[in-house]
């Protein structure tokens, strides 16, 4: 069973702040099951966009964790904003979380990567 989106986002924000980084919810979607997009902002002004990974990355015994894939990497802020706008036209219930950090390790799990062993967001 997957954690509600509002709880996932709240916990993500707390972890970001605990590391000394900054995060903000740019768009709030469906509280129970909205898709989460992470907008990673770098110091040099470039951004990366991380989106929910396709279902093909999940195993049959899905443990409920959220996996992400990188859609845009170190792109211009306008390109990231345009990609988010396209996604919002398709799915108005999505969340957008902006995180100002050079490294997202320990915050979100990426498809194909070994899961973090900190027990966070695990059942």
N, C-alpha and C positions, 0 to 999 in steps of 0.2 A: 504494500500500500504506500502510495506516495504522500509525502507531507504536503499540507495545504500551501498554496503559493504565498499567501500573506505571511505565514509563519516562516517559510523558507527565506523570503526576502528580509524579514525582520532579523532573523538570525545571521544572514549574510552581512547586513549592515552593521550589526554589533561586532562581528569578527573584523570587518574592515576598520572600524573605529578603534578596536582593541589593538590593532597593529600600528596605529598612528596615521593611517591613511584616511582619505575622505571619500564618502559615497553619498549619493542622493537618488531618490526615486524620481525619475523624470516623468514616468507615465505609470499609473496604477491601473491594473486590469482586473480580471475576475479573481476574487479572493480564494476561491476553492481550487481552481485548476487552470489559471492563466499561464501562458507561456512566458518565460523570463528571457529577456535579451540583456546582455551585459555590454555596456559601452565603456571600454577601457581608455582612459585619457592619460597620455604621456606628457612629461614636462616640456617636450619640444613642440607641443601643439598637435601632434598626430594622434590618431585614435585607432583602436581595433574594435571590431564588433564580434561578439561571441553569441551564438544563437543555440537554441535547443538542438541537440543531435537528432538525426533521423532515427526512427524506431528500429531500423536494421542494426543499430549498434547495441540494442538491448538484448539480453539473453532471456531465455524462457523463464528462468527463475529470477526475474527482475526484483532487485532488493529495494526499489523505490527511489533510488538516488537519481538526481538530475545530471545528465551528461550534456556537455556543450561542445560545439565545433566552432572554429574561427571562420567567419565569413569574409571579413576584411581585416587586413593586418597592416598597422601603421599607415593608415590612409589619411587623406585630408578630412577634416571635420565635416565638410559639406557632403562628401561622399557617404560618410557614415549616417548623417542625418537623412539623406535621400533614401538610403537602404532601409532605415527604420520607418520612414514615411510609407514606403512601398509595403512593408510588412503590416503596418497599422491599417492600411486599406484592405488588406486581406484578412486580418484578424484584429478586430478592435478591442479584444479582451487581453491583449498582451501587456506585460510589464516591461519597463525599460529602467535598468539600474545603471547609473553612471558611477564608475569607480576611478578615482585618481590614484593610480599605483602602477609602478613599472613591472610588478610581478604579481600574478594572481594565484600562485601556487598556495595550496592550503585553503583557498577560498571557494573555488569551483573545480569540478572534475571535468576533464576533457575526454571525449570519446577516443578510445584506443590507447589512452595512457593508463598506467598502473594507478589504482585508486590510492588516495592519501590514507595513511594508516593512523589517523588521529581519532577515528570513531565518530566524527562529527557528521550529522545527517545520515547516520546509518541506523539500521534497525537491529 
